Amino acid sequence: MNPILNKNMFFVKEHVGMFKASNNYDIYDPENNRIILISREPNLGFFTKMFRFSDYKRMTPFHIVISTPENRPVISIKRGITFLRSDVEVFDEHERLLGTFKQKFFSIGGKFQIYDTTDNLICTLQGKWTSWDFKFMKGNTEIARVSKKWAGLGKELFTSADNYMLQIQDSVAPDDSVRQLIMAAVMCIDMVLKE
């Protein structure tokens, strides 16, 4: 696991775009305001791009790569075409499966369960329908939280850009692989739950 993921706070900033097919993010260290990771969709196909501008956007496949600014892979996230609910696979920097996300079919505010490679439930990501606030819960214990940072009325009205703050609790060990799954899940919130 990349040591960058040992941190507990990450600021995720979506690239601004009025008409964009791909979802691109820069991930900052909030302590020094430096980009420490980038999240891109490098291999977006022609038909996927076309469907991203239609009512079928939520059903399109994606392959997101989270890497260092020097383009060294850290995590990759893949989903095929979906109809009713999303199942997402998460891979490490060597393309080994880390776990999966399974979207709950009917959930108010959005929810998906995060499983390890042997299909054991690790934690649940759950949102509120009244706000843009998500918690990672392991049983009854919150292990991480994602909240939306408002970028200003003009930016929110005329673009689809979002900014998020991810905070991982101190109770999660720095070398715990759940950190990789949490980071991957943050990149999927928009594409799976909020589009």
Sequence and secondary structure as in RCSB ss.txt:
>XXXX:A:sequence
MNPILNKNMFFVKEHVGMFKASNNYDIYDPENNRIILISREPNLGFFTKMFRFSDYKRMTPFHIVISTPENRPVI
SIKRGITFLRSDVEVFDEHERLLGTFKQKFFSIGGKFQIYDTTDNLICTLQGKWTSWDFKFMKGNTEIARVSKKW
AGLGKELFTSADNYMLQIQDSVAPDDSVRQLIMAAVMCIDMVLKE
>XXXX:A:secstr
  GGGG SEEEEEE   SS SS  EEEEETTTTEEEEEEE TT  HHHHHHHTSTTGGG  EEEEEE TT  EEE
EEEE   SSS EEEEEETTS EEEEEEE SS TT EEEEEETTS EEEEEEE TTSSEEEEEETTEEEEEEEEE 
  HHHHHH    EEEEEE TTS TT THHHHHHHHHHHIIIIII 
